[in-house]
Amino acid sequence: MSIFTPTNQIRLTNVAVVRMKKGGKRFEIACYKNKVMSWRSGAEKDLDEVLQTNSVFINVSKGQVAKKDDLSNAFGTEDLNDICKQILAKGELQVSDKERQSQLETSFRDIATIVAEKCVNPETKRPYTVNLIERAMKDIHYSVKANKSTKQQALEVIRQLKESIQIQRAHMRLRLLLPVKEGKRLKEKLKPLLKVVESEDFDEQLEMVCLVDPGCFREIDEMIRCETKGRGSLEVLSLKDVEEGEERLE
Amino acid sequence: MGQTSLDKIIALQKNPSNIRNLCILAHVDHGKTTLADCLVASNGIISSRLAGKLRYLDSREDEQLRGITMKSSAISLHYAAGEKDFLINLIDSPGHVDFSSEVSTAVRLCDGAIVIVDAVEGVCPQTQAVLRQAWLENIRPVLVINKIDRLIMELKLSSQEAYTHLKKILEQVNAVTGALFTSKVLEERADKEEEKKEKKKEEDEGREDPEDVLESPGEQVYDWSAGLEETDDSHLYFSPDQGNVVFSSAIDGWGFSIQQFADIYSQKMGIRTGVLLKTLWGDFYLNAKAKKIMKGARAKGKKPLFVQLVLDSIWSLYDAVVIQRDKDRVDKMVSSLGVKVLARDSRHSDPKVLLAAICSQWLPVSQAVLFMVCEKLPSPLDMGSERVERLMSVGARRFDSLPQQTQELKTAFLQCSSEESAPVIVFVSKMFAIEAKALPQNKQRPLTQEELAERKEKARQRHADRMAANQQAEAQEGCSQSGNSPQTVHPAEDNSTGGCAGGCAVGCAVGCAGGCAGGSAGGCAGGSGVSAQMETLSLSVARPEQVEQKEVFLAFARVYSGVVRRGQRVFVLGPKYDPAQGLRALSDGSAADEPAPPVPHLQSCSLDHLYLLMGRELEELEEVPSGNVLGIGGLEESVLKSATLSTSPACPPFTPLNFEATPIVRVAIEPKHPSEMPKLVRGMRLLNQADPCAEVLIQETGEHVLVTAGEVHLQRCLDDLRTRFAKIEISASKPIIPFRETLVRPPKVDMVNEDLGRQHKVAVIHQVKEEASHGRCSDTLHLDPSGLVTLTTPNRQATLGVCATPLPEEVTRLLESSTELIRTLEQVNLSVREGRLMDVSPRTLEAIVGLKTSLESLLPGRKWKNAVEHIWAFGPRRYGPNLLLNSVEGYHRSSVWQCLERGGRAEAGEQTVRDYDNSIVSGFQLATLAGPLCEEPLMGVCFSLETWDMKSAPQPPHQDSLEEDSNSQDASVAAEAGGNQMESTAAMAAGPGQGRRRAEPGASTDCYGPFSGQLIATMKEACRHAFQARPQRLMAAMYTCEIMATAEVLGRVYGVLGKREGRVLHEEMKEGTDMFIIKAVLPVAESFGFADEIRKRTSGLASPQLVFSHWEVISSDPFWVPTTEEEYLHFGEKADSANQALKYMNAVRRRKGLYVEEKIVEHGEKQRTLGRNK
């Protein structure tokens, strides 16, 4: 576009519009791109860095400024800065590119961190690093959904990662105390849920130390409580069964 | 293999008195490998024209590319001095400081060393280091002053100036040696005094046992009754008239010792050689009139004899050949020197070629060096008894304290006999990996007569068969094959042995290559006949395993006694093996090939293959007599990095190698593709074995960390991993750095040292602001100005009041150091609570009591009154350095010390509250595991639960408290399992609390999940808020850093330390040397690249060592912003001067994907203002 070409169309550039409907009217303010989210999160404290101008519009692109009466009717004040702040805090906005990117990046990291925290390499019983998980997630082309919680997505990721790398949820170590009477029967029922039975001791009670997948914890708990009517008990020895300390590879 | 045949070397190996084991040591780029080239060329292995350019012993690709040696490699050379034949086992070593571990492995196997010094650069840091290493290993050095040509060509010194320069260098070298000597003598005197004291004591005690006393006196060698003055040190120094100095220019191929010139001139001038030897070096001059050699050349302004007779002639040669290029003069000189120069050389446009041609005949460097080596360096037979003892006594153990049988082995060492009866003692100094292809059994070798005959027969038969079957096909093939194909096919009919040998050998070689390539197709493409194909098949069947496994480990070893045979079984002694123990366990006559009872650190294995190391080539040997350097195959299972092999269990393991550089550069390594993790792990194991200095470890975070000696070493290790051991793409990055979060007392002054009473308020304001920014409904949260935080559970049933305070530093340290004890304490408590009685050893109980009393003494004053009694739990993970105190009025629970007072357990307090006791603890554990700053564990924080109100007291649950425990735990787990965030206090759907018919107070609360879970979450949140209400700080892991540096680089060391936030604790001078020892602390976060930087800045004169020491509070507040007028003045509005704590915190948060308070765009108006499609 040559600078001499006349245009009859003025484009808004570097403008992010924040809209709010109040008192039956639509109000808009003109802000800089990529700044509104920072303001909302509190990282940006300077209002002038966010607002292009502190006037409130009916339509930013047409340049229609809101009437004073409407403003005072809707907001109960005529202080434009105050109104702008209200609109900034509660209005709806279109998320701009960098904001979205940083959001997705953060949640991607967050998911990877959660996965790394929850999982281990079954061979070494050691956790994977966040970096490695991130790379693996990229390998399987995992895309972050902005509307789902990171925890939910992390569980989904673990399921998908199992196909490409050696990974599993870190097991919980439980101790089960079962009364002798129900012990045998219950043990059979529990068997499919237990991954590894580390020790078993038939004394006055059946005492078992075992590793289970954290996902079945509720089920086991429920089963023991219902079946034994409160006489059996279950105790978590460790939430995560991982190797501790440094190990020298030799 | 060149001129010297394998048989000759094997024959020479049997005569230890004519063996010289030596290594070449020097600073980087002083010409080690070039000199080695010259020596190798003297044996005809490479052309003497290529000597110095080929760098034969640098067999790795990256060595050739970078032009530095990276590993030590050995070669056996033959040298004939007069009628005596010598075998020289030469080990070339790297000069770069990163590879000084390779130097250590080389030095251990040798009896002598050639130390090279650059004539221009003089003594350099690594020169000092290698001299020290040679000294420590007790081997004798000889000196080569190399690159004299640079004095002529580059510095343009006159011969007189060069003489003074050389003298200076010699003095420098001798000064280093002298310093080593004095420090040793001083040390020994100190030891001696101590020893005397000990001896006195021992004697007093040893009276009852007279036999012991009688045995030992003969072995007492450490008899340094005299001090420094009386100890003779003249034999240590380098001096040309002693014959242990050679002047050379390896690149031009010349070198000489005084001896040679003395010989030449004694004939010419008729002066006795002996006289000349004494006077050629030193302040002597030739009085031409009197034909006498006189003293005091300098005083009289005369040329010293050395200049006149030696240097001048070399100078004039250079002048004529290189500078003037005067053909006539050169011809005259050539004829007077009596050397022959090929026409080709004299016509060459580069005068250096001509020079090299003349010099290498006139004064061949190999002659000079090898002669000196044979004369001056000891043979394996002359090993000093002191050195033997030092090798045999591990650590601080004295030689006398070893068992009797072991002491007898010393004679075996000294005799170095190759008799059958002598015990075999071998030391493996390193393992190195080579490609399986390079092994001699996998490649071409000359065949023996019988084999030849056999093959001939076979080939003839095959040939006959083939002739009969497909004459046609063969004819075609013969045409299509390359030129050597007729050779291979026809000799089969031929009766001449030579032709057949060639043919078979080629066939064999090609077959083998084909086998390695994994198919007969390769063999065919190799370009030989059908016979080759047949060979391929048979060979690839015979060696499938070696083809699979591309890398083979060989041990770099030396035989100290006895004869090593192929297939022999020996004991492998680990570094911690104790001969006394071994002797007890094994019966007297047991040999290595019998199944032996298991002894710690003792294994037996067989020596599958023995090799003669010839640089990049290997020759297979049947047996190796004592005193030789060799390579051993088949030990990769039993030897990790170094080991001692012996047939006698009485043999002690040798003292571990002393490495000059300890590995300090840490990187985390990850495969590019996560699925290749197992390959990486295997590769790292191999690397660990192949490199004496690299360390690999897996950290608790799951990182695979590689620790190397320096950046160059790191590069090599990564290359090796990529191309040889793991064969995958990898990436190396900065390792994860751990932090801790803690609290401090509110500061009294602000950042500009103004008195400040309101700092506390600022913290609260900040807290509230953060709260608001998180958009949290804070009607359940109440913050007291005193720091008490009260938080109500979402169902409004319980309210918790928590208060956080910093623990005194000593308490934190005590808790940190007694984690093990606390863990047992917890276990005991658990069992006590269950009603079972666990047996606790009285010692543990004692330790617990000790812990309690020391805690009490460390927590004095009104504030901590009764605190120890009220400790509720430790955290995180139940044994960390944080405390939970029970300050709830009216709630008595048995403290953690309940195991101390058995029996009388107070059963007081409301049952309802007790049932949820465990939820509180779990909440505390979760809170301490991940703090609010950057989700790192807390440290040194004391939370005390001040109030605990249960509104409408829930009916006591039916289950006993023990089950409640489990429920509380499960709540947190259930939260994650169900995929909803229990911790977040935001309202959420009922969640999968399906059918939880728990005794919940009222059905309305069900929507918040089980009550115990809510309590955990509330407790956790309350702790976090209480923590945030106080001035929070980050704690950084610190290294203690010990730096050895010379005085002149001290300033730069301080500079580097200062730049990296290091703090110098103290510095002192090492006695007897000019080295300073600086002790400093340095944050781990700043240590990446530290070693490299300090080396670069100090030109290698300072070498740091880093060891993790402790956690330290970073004094700056991560949330600090200027608040007062003065602070604004001083720091500006934004406080943009870097806040260290904030930097660390944000880095961690970013890594973890947590929210970082950071603007996406700094200046809104400075963004691109055009639309995207314009």
Interface residues (C-beta under 8 A of the other chain):
Chain A: M1 R11 T13 N14 C31 Y32 K33 N34 K35 M37 S38 S41 G42 A43 E44 E49 V50 K98 E99 S102 E105 T106 S107 F108 R109 D110 I111 A112 T113 A116 K118 V120 N121 E123 T124 R126 P127 Y128 T129 V130 N131 L132 I133 R135 A136 D139 S149 K151 Q152 L155 S164 I165 Q166 M172 P214 G215 F217 R218 D221 E222 R225 G230 S233 L234 E235 V236 L239 E243 E244 G245 E246 E247 R248 L249 E250
Chain B: L640 A668 E670 P671 K672 H673 P674 S675 M677 P678 V681 M684 R685 N688 E695 V696 L697 I698 Q699 E700 T701 G702 E703 H704 S733 I736 K769 E770 S773 H958 Q959 D960 L962 E963 D965 S966 N967 Q969 D970 S972 V973 A974 E976 A977 G978 G979 N980 Q981 P992 G995 R1150 R1151 K1152 G1153 L1154 Y1155 E1157 E1158 K1159 I1160 V1161 H1163 G1164 E1165 Q1167 R1168 T1169 L1170 G1171 K1174
